[in-house]
Amino acid sequence: MPVAKRMYRPAVPLRKTAAARRTSYSVIDIDVLNNRLGYFVRRLQVWVFQDFIRRLSPIDISPAQFSVLVVVNSNPGLSQSELAAILGIERARLVRLLHRLEQRGLTQRLPSSADGRRHALRLTSAGQKLLARAKVLAAQHEAALRAKIGAERYRLLLDTLREF
């Protein structure tokens, strides 16, 4: 069954041509992208991150920092390499991220009792307080996502993506 050709309006207005001056946006044919999962996953990801960043901006926490705080809080004593692996963050990038969180007094890297070459990660009390606030803001973000795509689609999408 062929998929109907769909036209999209770009999120950012294009330079207006004489024909387009009558409307605020030009309509663009996205051709084969209309049948590409990756294209729509990326579009969704951009929208989700923009909203998440906006919601967490009052407490100056990025999505990656939020993820680190959540996982470290749930797994005190976790090593940096374990954290990098579970979140899929390059180790060098994680080190910089942890350094920034440590400078803000939100995390600590303590010597591991199991292996002196490793660090055990923990949240400070300030980190725990900030995470509690971040979780409230993140819940508001998720509620907005659920409202935008509908509860059933939200559940289906979440269940599908968990399998990856």
C-alpha positions in Angstrom: 0.0 0.0 0.0 1.7 3.3 -1.1 2.2 6.0 1.5 0.6 9.3 0.6 3.1 12.0 -0.2 3.2 14.4 2.7 4.4 18.0 2.7 5.9 19.7 5.7 6.4 23.2 6.8 9.9 23.8 8.1 10.3 24.8 11.7 12.3 27.9 10.5 10.9 30.1 7.8 12.8 29.9 4.5 13.9 32.9 2.5 10.7 34.0 0.9 10.3 33.8 -2.9 7.8 36.0 -4.7 5.3 33.1 -4.5 5.9 32.5 -0.9 5.6 36.1 0.2 1.9 35.5 0.5 2.4 33.0 3.4 4.9 32.9 6.2 6.3 29.5 5.2 7.2 27.6 2.0 5.9 24.1 1.8 8.7 21.5 1.2 8.4 18.0 -0.2 10.6 15.7 1.9 10.5 12.9 -0.7 11.9 9.6 0.6 12.5 11.1 4.1 8.7 10.6 4.6 9.4 6.8 4.9 12.6 7.0 7.0 12.3 6.2 10.6 15.6 7.8 11.4 14.4 11.1 10.1 11.4 11.2 12.3 13.2 9.8 15.3 15.7 12.7 14.9 13.0 15.3 14.5 11.3 13.9 17.7 14.6 13.9 19.5 15.3 17.5 18.6 11.8 18.6 19.8 12.1 16.5 23.0 15.5 17.9 23.9 14.6 21.5 23.2 11.6 21.2 25.5 13.7 19.4 28.2 16.5 22.0 28.0 13.9 24.8 28.3 12.2 23.2 31.3 15.5 22.5 33.1 17.0 25.9 32.3 16.0 27.5 35.6 18.3 25.1 37.5 21.0 25.1 34.8 21.0 21.3 34.2 21.5 19.7 30.8 19.9 16.5 29.7 23.2 14.6 30.0 23.8 16.1 33.5 20.3 15.1 34.5 20.9 11.5 33.4 24.2 11.4 35.3 22.6 12.7 38.5 19.7 10.2 38.3 21.9 7.2 37.7 24.5 8.1 40.3 21.8 8.8 42.9 20.2 5.4 42.2 23.6 3.7 42.3 25.9 5.3 44.9 29.5 4.1 44.5 29.1 3.5 40.7 32.4 3.8 38.8 33.0 6.3 36.0 33.4 3.5 33.4 30.2 1.8 34.5 28.3 5.1 34.3 29.8 5.8 30.8 28.7 2.4 29.6 25.1 2.5 31.0 24.5 6.0 29.6 26.4 5.5 26.3 28.6 8.6 27.0 32.2 8.7 25.7 34.5 8.5 28.7 36.4 11.7 27.9 33.1 13.6 27.7 31.9 12.0 30.9 35.0 13.1 32.7 34.4 16.8 31.7 30.7 16.5 32.7 31.6 15.0 36.1 34.2 17.8 36.6 31.5 20.5 36.0 29.1 18.7 38.4 31.8 18.5 41.0 32.7 22.2 40.6 29.1 23.0 41.3 29.2 20.8 44.4 26.7 18.3 43.1 28.8 15.2 42.9 31.9 13.6 44.5 34.5 11.3 43.1 35.8 9.2 46.0 38.4 6.5 45.9 36.8 3.1 45.4 37.1 0.7 48.4 37.1 -2.2 45.9 39.8 -0.8 43.5 42.1 2.1 44.3 42.4 2.9 40.6 38.7 3.7 40.3 36.5 6.4 41.6 33.2 5.8 43.3 30.6 8.4 42.4 28.1 9.9 44.8 25.8 12.9 44.9 26.4 15.5 47.6 23.4 16.7 49.6 23.3 19.8 47.3 23.2 17.3 44.3 20.3 15.4 45.9 18.3 18.6 46.5 18.9 19.8 42.9 18.0 16.4 41.5 14.7 16.5 43.5 13.8 19.8 41.8 15.0 18.5 38.4 12.8 15.4 38.7 9.8 17.7 39.2 10.7 19.7 36.1 11.4 16.5 34.1 7.9 15.1 35.2 6.3 18.3 33.8 8.3 17.7 30.6 7.0 14.1 30.3 3.5 15.2 31.0 3.7 17.6 28.1 5.1 14.9 25.8 2.3 12.6 26.8 -0.3 15.3 26.1 1.2 16.1 22.8 1.3 12.6 21.4 -1.5 11.0 23.4 -1.2 8.6 26.3 -1.5 5.4 24.2 1.1 6.5 21.6 3.3 7.6 24.4 3.1 4.2 26.1 3.7 2.4 22.8 6.6 4.5 21.8 8.2 4.1 25.3 7.7 0.4 25.3 9.2 0.0 21.8 12.2 2.2 22.5 13.0 0.4 25.8 13.7 -2.8 23.8 16.7 -1.1 22.2 
